[in-house]
Amino acid sequence: MLKQLESQSRKLNVHSYGISLTTLEEVFIRAGAQHSQEVGRHHALSSEVDNLPKPTYTSGMRLIASQCLAMYLKRYISMKRSWVLWLIHFVLPTIFVLLIMLPSWLIGITDLPPMPLTLSEYEAPITLIEKGDDMGGNYQSYKRSLLQEGYRVEHGSIVEKMLRLTRVSPNIVRKRYIVGASFNSSEISTLDLHRMWPTINVWFNNDPYHSPAVALGVALNAVLQKITNCSLCSIQFVNHPFPFSEDTQVTNIAKGDSKGEQIALYTTFAFVFTSCFYIMFIVRENTCKSKHLQFVAGTKIPIFWLVTFVFDFITYILVCLLTLTTLACFQEDGFKTAEDLSRFLVILICFGWAFFPMIYIAAYFFKIPANGFVWMCAVCFCAGILSFQIIKILKMEDLNLKHVTDPVHYVMLLVPHYSLASALSESYITFSFQKLCEKMFKICAQVGLDENDCLKNVSWTVMDACGNLEGSYYKWEEHGIGRNILFSCIVGLVLFLLIFLIEYDTISRPLKLLIFKCKPQYPAENSDEDFDVAQERSRIRNMTSDELTSSYDLAVKDLTKYYKKFLAVNGLSVGVKRYECFGLLGANGAGKTTTFKMLTGDVRMTYGEGWIMGYRIRKEMRKIHKVIGYCPQFDALLDELTALETIVMFSLIKGFRRSDASCLAEKLADILDFREHLNKQVRQMSGGNKRKLSAAVALIGDPTVLFFDEPTSGMDPATKHFFKNVISKIRDQGKCIILTSHGLEECETLCTRLAIMVDGNFRCLGSVQHLKNKFARGCTFTIKVKKESKAVTTQVIEKYVKDKLPMAQLREKHEDLLIYSISDSNVPWSAMFGILEKGRRTINEIEDYSLGQGSLEQFSTHCRYFYH
Ligand SMILES: Nc1ncnc2c1ncn2[C@@H]1O[C@H](COP(=O)(O)OP(=O)(O)OP(=O)(O)O)[C@@H](O)[C@H]1O
């Protein structure tokens, strides 16, 4: 057959032909009956590629509404699927409020309670008794009164015993020896009369409070019981604290010595966790590159951030309302009326406005969501609560540091958590002042004094607190929350502006330009550049930008990327047209993904220029996003969404109607063979199916230029085969495809041109056949030796090959396998087959043989171009 093909090649108009071996991949595809059915099915399905729909809206309000819906769905579904985490988030501040409120509410304490002055207030007290001459006979009564209450008594000389015990065990003395009494007599002189009177010396331990009064009370009751001869009679002594004077109350309130102050502090503490919780989703979306993919799909930056903020803010308001409702249930002063609670809500809303952009900016600095949460909690706790407490202590009048604390306080108001703690505290202080002053004015009114006269009769501190109550809550001065509200509003506004400056590259672009001007980084010279690469470069360099954009869908000129000093991509120049699939091959770390990142706007190029569909990469990335589809190397998907929801989300971003989006999802799932996984959450999908989903996302909206970064990694051979069919179909529709892959087989079948990258450089460039002719000429044949044959017999085979095909080189020799290569491409296939077939018939030891053209894979494996 081969002989005939060669002899009649002119007649058949065959220029050249090649032979390739059946690969294991093909064996795999044809192995199972099920798969063979799928082959047919997929051949039919791939025709659907032709009919992929285009978006309904490409601009205007409908597109904006569609993108808003996509952003909302993404957040809502993620929240629904991680409901346990969100439930904790919702109830956490409520739990904190319950923790502060419940104990005092259950006990019902309001003010300091009266305290009975008896020994029962102390733990296991021991009473010392020194009998002496006991002239009055009170000793027995004293002792009995103590014993009948169950207290322990000890006898002896009080002075000696106390001195000894204090030396031996001072702690026991301090805690348990509270009172004592010695019963003697002493001479008392009145006028000329000298008489001996019974005396009771009462002893007390001066460590515990109230011990003198208790000691006296015990002794007096002993005397009472003796005189009345009634062992059950007693006088009850009670310490009942005076209410605080207005002066003290004002000082205490200002010091923050109140329950309202505790509520303010605990609430701020709870809201540290609440606010930092929001960083987790943002970090995850950043790190898995889903955010980048959403932008590549065409999400407008303001819509992305607006919906993110509105969604977060609504959930935050729900948390606030739940907290306030709980607080309202306890009817605590300062937190019970509608006015109190709405003021609380205003403070929380201002806090939310300031902290959300702060959290969004912080998210840029973290790679792991949990790390972001923990770090931000620590930072907010220190910068908010701790600093508030420290400044409060430093503000105390005795320290005389007002000149330092006032400016520091102003600066710290820029920190949302500090501002929240301070606003809640100040608001409660103002409330307490109002309550106190109203009470005072009422008392004054009862004695006919108006407010001014009333204030004349109080101290400066009280006058200061009560004389300035007009518009008190929202005032700018001390104890008003005007400053806090204004500072929070400004901080929120500035931080949101900063987010937009970051997203639109407004800060980093001029900064990088300045750095480049000061320290320019150019592509490195490459002395041993391949002829084809050099030719393509000079062709691209000699074309103007207009020529480049009119000739190519994608063109790059000297595309270079430095990561600090490391040159990741070095001066790539190439142009790719419609109907072309350009392959980027290279070892790990060659710079393929970095090239993709530059082309899709994930990182900025250090040097060079590029155009996609006529738009400049450096300046018009937003426009470029409308015409490209991107399948990144690692699946940039949100784990909680199902495959269907993911496609619907990206379809809505592109401007499909919701009903069309579901149909499109099904169609793409059919084309890429993951229909049965369409309703699985991404986290439950296998690696290969995730790749298919990523590829499906890239195909949404029928983009003109498609980037596939290792799209088939993790796919099984059959799926790879179908995927290649789909890509070929897409390419033949007039799309421009850029593809990276480690599977050279794949590039051989898919790519119309390819380049092999080494250390950021193109090492060779051209069509597959061109590269094969250039680098992988000739053929390879493999001879399988029969198992029972000895080493000697391979020598017979080797001798036969040497005699008949002297140009063949033995590449590899295994126990039962000999691999030869022939670089001379002039030997006809028929001649080689003839020689090998004759050998198989004459030499008994040859079990089998195979013959095929050298593949790119063999070229790349063996030549130094690919592996350094
Ligand atoms: N953010 C970064 N900072 C510093 N160096 C980086 C960064 N990203 C990539 N690099 C380096 O740039 C080089 C090219 O990386 P790139 O990811 O483009 O390789 P690749 O060809 O895509 O590799 P692979 O086939 O493994 O995906 C590597 O040496 C890598 O370590």
The ligand as an ORCA input file, in Angstrom:
! r2SCAN-3c Opt
* xyz 0 1
  N       3.833     37.045     41.511
  C       5.050     36.592     41.219
  N       6.128     37.115     41.844
  C       7.369     36.690     41.544
  N       7.650     35.736     40.621
  C       6.612     35.189     39.975
  C       5.268     35.570     40.236
  N       4.445     34.858     39.434
  C       5.257     34.052     38.706
  N       6.548     34.246     39.036
  C       7.709     33.580     38.442
  O       7.689     33.828     37.039
  C       8.106     32.663     36.350
  C       7.053     32.311     35.306
  O       5.902     31.859     35.979
  P       4.594     31.389     35.197
  O       3.549     31.121     36.200
  O       4.310     32.357     34.129
  O       5.113     30.005     34.556
  P       4.351     28.974     33.642
  O       5.111     28.855     32.390
  O       2.920     29.332     33.517
  O       4.508     27.642     34.503
  P       3.507     26.416     34.666
  O       3.607     25.610     33.443
  O       4.036     25.704     35.850
  O       2.147     26.994     34.883
  C       8.322     31.579     37.377
  O       9.697     31.455     37.641
  C       7.610     32.075     38.596
  O       8.263     31.642     39.767
*
